[in-house]
Amino acid sequence: MIFIVNHGFPWYLNYVGRQILRTNPNTEFHFILDQEYPETADFDVIQMGTCGGMARKFELYYKSFFKSTDWHVFELIWFQRYMFVLEYLESVGYEKDFWILDSDVLVFSDLSQVKMNEGIRFTRNKEQDPCFSWFADTKILRNFCEYIFDYYRYKLAFIAKYYEENYVKTNAAGGICEMTFLRWFADEHKDICQDLSIPINGYAFDRGMHEPDGYQETLIHGKKIRWERGVPWGRLDAQKIKFHGLHCQGNYKHLIPVYFTGTAEPRRVLEGWQWLVGQYMTTGVKTIIKKMIGR
């Protein structure tokens, strides 16, 4: 199975879903959303309310340690998505492997044919990114969910101290999120965790197009992507590495309709660029206001 959990149905998510259906036609794919949307008619949608018992319980313990208030509406969902998927899978008695993907990725391979190294139970991307997350079964996902739960129930002081020392005192952006816990959990289980950003047999998963990660760069710092028969690839140390999937994180979301391998609607491509311009304008206005008020 493949899952994407999201609050809302932004303009690019239709392309993300259609790309999965194109490349994984024989794999069960579900959106887990806060509600049904008109644009989801072609997809299988599970509503959060039907599998949210564990997620609602976590909300009672959760406390935000994130610097930007712009992200507070999403922070909780970043954690809860694992719990939504876990509760759904346990409710239907599913015990095989599955994927949980970020909402801004494009998949170019049949994920059922991507094989992990022997003994691997779960994955990460470049130390802590969960953009393409594979789990061997529900047991390891439950272990991860309970790991998060235990920290917020019994180790909140530790989280607060870590946030203070690594973000407040250093003036670093961001804060404590699900990536923090994935890194901690993976570091404690290195023998059963695989980094999908490391190429195997000439293939890898992109953990974020905005970061070169050693690949040949574009003029604006991100990875330079080339194409071969509908498959993206990059050059890493003179090697040609094909990507099972691209993570169009942040302002790279405008490329989702461009890189979609089906027929992209011109209005959607235009909408992507309009969205990008809006992002930069919004960021610029916020920066000016902060400077005006001295913050």
PyMOL commands that set and color helices and strands:
alter all, ss='L'
color gray80, all
select helices_A, chain A and resi 13-23+38-40+48-50+53-61+69-92+111-113+138-154+156-168+178-188+190-192+250-259+266-292
alter helices_A, ss='H'
color red, helices_A
select strands_A, chain A and resi 2-6+29-33+45-47+98-101+105-107+122-124+132-135+193-195+203-205+226-228+231-236+239-247
alter strands_A, ss='S'
color yellow, strands_A
deselect
rebuild
show_as cartoon
